Amino acid sequence: MSNTLSCNGESLHFVMAKMRGDDSLEKIWSTLELESDTNFFISWNWIESWLRVMKPCVSVCKVYSGKRIVALGLFVISNATRHRILRITQLRLQTVGDDKKDQIWPEYNNMLVARGFESAVYQGLIGFMDKQAKSAWDEFVLGPIDESLLKWVSADNYYSYNIWEEPTYGIDFLDIRAKNQCYLDSLSKNTRYQIRRAIRDYGEGLAMVVAGSKEEALQFFQGISTFHKQRWRDASGFHNPFFVEFHRDLIAEGFDNGVIELVRLQVGNVDIGYLYNFIYNNKVYFYLSGIDLVTENKRKPGLVLHALCIQRHLELGADSYDFLGGQARYKESLGSQNGMLVVTAYQKPLFKLRVEQVARRLKHYVQTKVLSN
């Protein structure tokens, strides 16, 4: 299915088709990455592992300006049941609607768009999707996506609401370098004192080691598992075979490309923490940690490991260190808020969804009244 739309003076041609095994998706996706201000979660590194491990039934949306492809997105149709009786067909961008498979949580989960075409693509996207006869859907789910992109989405005929929203935190290395500071000098007096005191307490046996091969990286990933399950118990992704298989595939395929980093913190020969980062377009994305919070919590091993890793990337010339979405005290202490991530849904004007919308507003009203009393 295809359609031509004029958006912000750009004449764009949208095409949607089922992905087939012989599609040259890797080539066109990798080519468009070079023309885009994109992020790791919509790089081919992430997308390829997602396709290989999750095996979603995907339709590829290609957006053309003339003969040039200026945007790509992978869409999945899924069925959801809410309130036990409300059955909804969802159209989802690069997620599948299965909690187990979506636990990998692709942040900044946007369309892949060439520079300068962002406004036109997002303005025309929902209108095009609504005209797809073979893609009947009730609700269009985007995200987690940078909230600032939603200002371009044209959705006048749809009811929209946020399913999830959290702030993002990060560190601008360009600002620190402009002030000729080391990383610790950029922190508050209290945070700086806690980290320096912890480093002194650990003594000379403290060492940070960066995995030097994909085999070592996979060993570090396995090492994260114990600490992560210790902290998050049943909610840990390490109990989920889809989560584990996806990341083992991502590490094995991506390490030699320089986009995967696993870091271990030791005291003597004892492991006390790990970080799992992505490195892409000179930005560092902190994705996951495993910290010994049972025996080491009083000495702040998480703060120490982040501080050492952040200083290393500052010295290596990275532009930024991104803690990704989710409010946490350590993120507020080590960085600053730099935006919001949201998962947002756009609903068609259907009776069953209008009933749900009324119920949602009523629930919000009651909760607000309770909190105000």
N, C-alpha and C positions, 0 to 999 in steps of 0.2 A: 504494500500500500504506500502511496506517496501523496504529497500535497505541496503546493508552493504558496508561501506566505510572505507578505511584505511587512517587515518589522523595523521600525526606526530607520527607514530609508534603505534597508538591506532586503533584497529579494532572496529569500532562502528556500531551498527545496528540501523538504523532509521526506525521508524514505524509511520504511520499517519492514523488516523481513526476518524470518526465523534463521538463526545461525545454523549453518551446516558444517559438517566435518571438513569440507574442502575450502571453507572460507579463509581468505588470507588476512584474518583479523589482526594477527600479530604485526604484520608489516604496516598496515594503515594506522593501527593504534600507536605503534612506536614512532611513526613519522609525525603524527599529530602531536604527540608529547613534546617533540622538539619545537613545535610552533605554539605551545601553550604555557601559561603560567600555572602549572599543575602541581599536585602534591603526591606523596608516595602512595596514598590509598587509591588513586586512580592511575597509577603507573602500571605498565604492563607486568612488572614484577609481581604486584599484588593480584592483578586481574587474572593472570595466567594460572596462578596457584588456586584462586577461587574457582575458576572454570574446571580445573583438573580435579580438585578434591570434592567440591560440592555438586558438580555435574548438573547445574541448573538447566532448565528448559528456557533458553534465552532467545529473545528477539533483539536484533541489532537495529538501533536507530542511527541513521547516517544523515547528517545535515550538510547540504551542498550550497556553496555560493558559486554559481557557474558550474565548472567542472571540479572545483576544489572542495574536498571534504573539510568542513570547519568545525564539526562537532560529532561526537560519538557517545552513545550511551547503551547500556545493556539492560533490558527490561524483562521482568518476570511477572507472570500472572499467578496469584496465589489466592486461596480462600481462607477467610478468617471467620470465626464464630465468636461474637461478643454477647455478654449478658445471657449466655446459654441458648438463646433462641435467634439472635440476629445474625444472619449469614451475609457476609460481605465479600465481594470480589475485589481484590486489590491489585493495582498495577504498581510495581516497585522497581526502583532504580538500584541495580547492583546489590540487592538483597533478595531473600527468597521467602520471607515470612515464616520461617521455621526457627524457633528460639535456639535450638541446638546448632543449626548451621549459621545463624546470624550472630552467634556469640563472639565470633571473631571481631565484630564491631568496627566496620570500616569508617573511620572519621574523615571529615571533609569529603564526603561521598557525593561528589558533584558529577555533572556531565563533564566530559573531556572536551574543552572548547578552545579554539584558536584565539590568540590575543586579539582583542578588539571586537569580537563577535559575541561576547557574553550577554550583553543586553538583548540583542536581537534573538539569540537562541532561546533564552529563558522566556522571553515575551511570547514566543510562538509555540513553545513546547506543549503546554497543556491543551491548547486549542487543537493542535495536530493530533495528539493522543486521543482526544475525544472523538475524532472523526475516523478512527481505526475500527472498521466494522468487525474485524477478526480479533479485536482486543477489547471486548466489552468489559467494562470495569465500573465499579461504584465509587472507588476511593483511590486516589493517586498519592502514593507515599514517597516523599523525598527525605533523604538524610541518613545519618547525621550530616547536615550541611551547614556551611557558614551562613549564619542568619543574614549577613549583608547581601548575599546573592538573591534573597527572596524579594528584594525591592524591585527586581526586574520581572518577576513572574506575573503574567497577566492571567488573573483568575477571578474576574468580576462576576461570573455566573456560578461560582463555586463557594461553598462554605469551607473555610480553612480553620484548622486548630492544631496546636502543637501537642504531639504525643509525648515528647520528651524535650527538655531543654536544660543545658548546663553551660556555665562559663568556661572559657579556655584560658590557660595561663601560659606564659612563656617569658623568654629572656631575649632582649635585643642586644646582640653582641656588638653591633655597629655603634650603639650608644655608649657601651662600656669602653670600647676602643677610643671613641672620640674624647672621652674623659681621661684617657690614659690610666685606667684602673685595672687591677686584677678583679676576678669575679667576687671574691669575698668582700672587697672594699665597696662593692655596689649594694651590699645588703644592709639591713638595719643593724644597729649596734648589738641588739640582743641575739639575733640569728647568727651574726658573725662570731659572737662570743661562744655560743653553744657549739658551733662547728669546730672552732679552734681548740676549745677545751676538750672535746671528744677526740680530736686528732692527737692531742698531747697525751690523753689517757691511754690511747691505744699503743703509743710508743713506736719504736723503730720496726716492730713486726708488722705494721700496717702496710698492705700492698694492694694496689689495683692492677688487675691483669686483664688485657683485652684479648679476646680469642683471636688466634692467628690463622686458623684454618676452619673450614666448614665442619670438619670432624670435631674440633675443639668447641666450636660454637654449638653444635648439637649436644655435646656433653654439658656445656653450661646451661643450655635450655632444659635439659633433664634435671640439672641441679636446682633450677628455679622451682621446679614442681613441688618439692617437699615444703619449702618455705611458703609458697603460694597457697597450697592446700592447708597448711598450718594456720594461715591468716584468714582465708576465705571459706574454709571448710567445704560444705557441699556446693557452694556457689562458685567455687573455683573452676575455671575452664579446663583445668588439667584432669577433671573427671569426665570431660566430654571428648569422645574419640574424634569427632569432627574438628574440634578446636586444636587438638594435639596434632592430628595428621596434617591439617592445613599449615600450621607453623613449622613443622618439620620439613614439609615440602618447600615452604617459602625460604627457610634458612638454607636448605640444600641447594636450591636453584639460584638463590639471590646472593649468597655470601661472596662468591667470586666476582660478582658485579660491583661489589663495594657498597651495597645498599643496606647490609645487615651488620649490626654491631651487638655483640654480647660481652658484658663486662662482669668480672668477678672481684669481690672485695674479700681479702683474707687478713687474718691476724695470725702470724706464724703460718701453720699449714691448715688452719681451720677456716672454712668458708663461712662468712657472715652475711653475704648479700650478693645479689646479681641485678643487673639492668639489661633490658632488651630494647634496643633502639633501632630506628630506621634512619638512614642518611640519604637524602635525596635533594638535588638542586641546592646544595650547600646549606641545607637545613637539617637539624637533628630533631627527630620525633621520638620522644620517650613513650614507649608503648606499654611496658610491663616490668614489674620488679618482683623479686623474691628476697625478702629480708628476714633475718633471724630476729624475731620480735619476742621470743621467749627468754633467751639468755642475754640478749644484747640491747634490749629496748632502752635501757637507762643511758646508754652511751650514744644514742642517736645514729646508728649505722646507716640508716637511709639518707639522712641529711649529709653525712660524710661522703657516702658513695656518689650521690648526685653532685655535690660540690666539687669533688675531684674530677668527675667525668665532664662537668660543665667547663671547668678551667682548662682541661685538656682540649676540648673543642674550641674554646676561645683562642687558645694558642695555635691551633691548627688552621684557623681562619674561617670557621663557619660563620654564617650570618645570624643564626638564631637557634634557640633550644626550645622546643615546644613540648609542654606537659600534656597537651591534648585536653579533651573535655572532662569535666568533673570537678566539683568543688572539694578541696582538701586543704587542711591547714598547712601542710608542707609546701603545696604549690603556692599558696599565698605568701609564705615565708621566703621561698627561693626565687619567685618570679613575680610577675604582675599580670592582672587580667588584660587580655587583648582581644576579646570578642565573645560571641555566643555561638554554640552549636545547637541545632534543633533538628528533631525529626518532626516533620509537618505533614499533614494530610489534607488533600483537597477533595471535597466530596461533591458529587453531582446532586442536583436538587431533586432527590428522590424522597418519597413519603417516609419510607422506613428510616432514612437517615435524618429527616427532619424531626421525627419523634425522638430519636437518640439525641439530637442536638438540644431539644427542649429539656430532656432529662439531664443532660450534662450541665446546662445552665442552671437548672434548679438545684442540682447537687452543689455546684459552686456557690450559689447564693446561700444555701443552708450552711455550708462550711464557713463562709465569710461571716455570717451572723453569729455562729458559735464562737469563732475566734475573737470577734469584737465584743462579746459579752463577758 
